[in-house]
Amino acid sequence: MRTKKILIVLLIAFIGGFTALSVNWVFEKFKNDKAISEFEQTQYSLTNYNKTSGNIDFTKAAVQTVNAVVHVKTKIRRSNNQQNIYDFFFGNPYNNRGNSPVLSSGSGVIISKDGYIVTNNHVISKANNIEVMLNDKRSFEAEIIGRDPATDIALIKIDAKDLPVINFGNSENLKIGEWVLAVGNPFNLTSTVTAGIVSAKGRNLNLLQESYAIESFIQTDAAVNPGNSGGALVNTNGELVGINTAIASHTGSYSGYSFAVPSTIVKKVVADLTEFGTVQRALLGVSIRDIDAEFANEIGTEDLEGVYIDKVTTGSAASEAGIKEKDIIIKLNDIKINKVARLQEQISKYRPGDKITVLIRRNDKIETFLVTLKNTIGTTSYINKNIIQVLGASFIEISDEEKRKLGIAYGVKIEELSAGKLLAVGVKEGFIITHINRQAVKNIEGIQKIINQTQGGVYIKGIYPNGSVAYYAFGIE
């Protein structure tokens, strides 16, 4: 009997344990199944969300633009081992050397149905022959309408009609992180489209070694290589927002960053080249610098906003408006100014004679100035023939003391020389021009006036600071 009772207790215990284990197993299974179901639902929702919101279609922009980007082929005669700054940025993948013609290539953007094409100045500046090949394989010889080394933009034209075009967009509206496409002909691979985002705006690379150079590049991570120069940077609507110009590279090939001239600058330069044959450069007449934490501490301010004015040129637009050294420019026509490149970009949109409003911080007070911009020779008129570009020089007035020392009554001094007519005939910096074509040169405006009236030969007389008199002659178109 005792044994029977023990067996019954053990059976009851076994049944109870088995029941408990069964219930626990069912509960755990239900809980796990529910967790798996919730996990799967969450994953599905996330995937569905990403799929619907992150899918950006580039095909429309690519179709709209690829036929309006052309292949620009040039023939250049260059001396042995000559290398310029663009070789450093872009490399010379064809390793051309010697005195035989150098075959080079880049890209261009058709902006009018009758054949006007925007490209980079460095693509065509030294070319003896320019050939433009369309995406449909037709080929045309191009003529140079005008070029602007200060922005690295050039305008060329082919004799054709009913061409596909890319419309200008507004680069001011570009946002950091926005998708863009680079369209061009890298390594002679025609009609190549790459995508990236806008990484930064207002980049200054110190790439353009020209007087009055303007650099406010759009930085992207769209792949750009040698041959993309002069090609289109477009937004997802297929609008032109920049002209691809440079890459940051130690090898000459793409390393992650590319740079484009903003369309706001390009549009202004193209309009000037079309109408005048030269860029109507508007100048504020100040030397400026960025304000970082170290410099802010040096000048005794905690505010890093704006750009600092180191110097104001006598007789300049800024000087006549009442702007002074040590002023800080914080706005230009309601647009915030935080970098030198940003100020240069904004000024580049205007022509001599245009009036702008400049907001200045002076001694912790905010003041507003109305400024009438001037040209490169200190007047508000338009320039019909750019003496800076033709002669390759910048000029300054000479002092009365220097006149007395040299025994002259008038003259204009060459402050700086670059590639141009004067350098080509042997003129040195510091030379004082007293006569052009036997007409007295009394001021910088006088040089402009005489050159504008001249076709054919130019005969220059002048004197160097050491007293030696010199004569030079050259021809202009």
Number of C-alpha atoms within 10 A of each C-alpha: 5 6 7 8 10 10 11 11 11 11 12 11 12 12 12 12 12 12 12 12 12 12 12 12 12 12 12 12 12 12 12 12 12 12 12 12 12 12 12 12 12 12 12 12 12 11 11 11 11 11 11 9 8 8 8 10 9 18 11 11 18 23 11 17 28 24 19 26 30 30 28 32 23 22 18 19 15 17 13 11 10 9 13 10 12 18 13 15 21 24 19 17 14 10 7 15 16 12 12 13 16 18 14 21 24 27 32 33 32 28 21 18 15 16 20 24 28 28 30 27 22 22 25 26 18 13 19 11 14 22 17 24 20 22 15 8 11 8 15 16 15 21 15 17 17 21 26 22 19 18 23 25 26 26 28 26 20 19 11 11 10 9 15 20 22 21 17 17 20 15 20 11 8 18 13 14 12 13 20 27 28 29 34 34 27 23 16 18 11 21 21 17 21 16 20 18 17 22 18 16 21 20 18 17 13 10 14 18 12 18 16 17 15 26 25 24 25 27 24 29 23 24 21 32 25 27 27 33 30 36 33 35 31 29 25 18 14 24 22 29 29 29 32 32 32 26 28 19 17 12 13 18 20 20 15 14 18 25 29 26 30 27 23 20 24 25 18 17 27 26 15 17 20 16 11 17 21 23 27 27 23 25 26 23 21 20 13 20 17 17 21 15 11 10 15 16 13 9 11 9 13 11 12 18 19 24 26 27 18 14 16 22 15 11 13 23 28 23 18 17 17 12 24 18 16 17 22 27 27 22 20 19 13 11 13 15 21 19 24 23 22 24 24 19 20 16 19 21 16 18 22 22 18 12 15 17 14 20 23 23 19 15 10 11 7 12 13 16 15 17 21 22 27 26 21 24 23 17 20 18 14 19 21 16 18 21 22 20 21 15 18 20 21 20 22 16 15 16 13 11 9 14 13 11 12 14 10 13 13 20 26 24 24 22 15 15 21 18 14 15 22 21 15 12 11 9 16 14 18 18 23 25 26 22 21 21 15 11 14 17 24 17 19 21 14 18 22 18 15 16 19 14 8 14 10 8 12 17 14 18 20 21 19 18 13 10 11 10 13 14 13 14 14 13 11 12 7
